Amino acid sequence: MHARHALVGVLAVAVVAGSLACGRAAALDPDLPEIVARSIAYHGGPLYASSRMSMTITSLSGSFGIEAMRDGGSFEYVVINPARGDRPERRVRLTNDGVTEWIGGVESELDAEGERRATAFVNARVFFPLLPYTLNGGDIHFEDRGLDRWAGRDLHRVKVSFTPGTSNDADDAYTFWFDPETGRVEQFGYDFDNGLRFRRATSFERVNGVLFSDQDNYAVDGGKIPVDTLTPEYVVGNMRLLSEVRISDVTVEPL
């Protein structure tokens, strides 16, 4: 994950994960495209809305522990950035009631800007491992682009954008490519103010009913490059492998 987005909120992640973390009921948005609803069902369906999950996410920005609990409209997300060298552990907890941060075991006093940053810190790390459920509802707009040919396969392409003004990054956009039969998320990309990212799933693991994936993360930097630029030829000719995103130590406990 690009360092800026890891700290500031990953494009419109705060919009999406924020809508996920706002106390909504567990039901899927009836306006979801059929392929997105199918994808959520395939990846874990109701387990996303009624379970406790824990995992470790490792990428270029380091390793983070994630604990995620949802029970209908109630949620609790905890992200732990372990101590390293002289840097103390950072732990941030986001719930229906607000956000709390601890540095080295001592609770921080957060002003409005501190709360915004702490919330973005959590949302940025919860959004990706809980895909595609984090596409459920909120200020999200879908454009069904039909089938797209990648590496000899037809994948179902859907572009995702956000209502203007809902966050600092609401003008950024995503594109997801789903297996047209199962709805499995095979790859996705997103643009932002300094470049373009493309993630391709390299392996999948289903843990107690929920599907997770490791991904290779490709990058190109230097000004905003629209996500619609992504084609197989563009990825090969213009993007470099920036990092490997790995999920480990996964547990899923249905409620």
Disulfide bonds with the S-S distance in Angstrom:
none
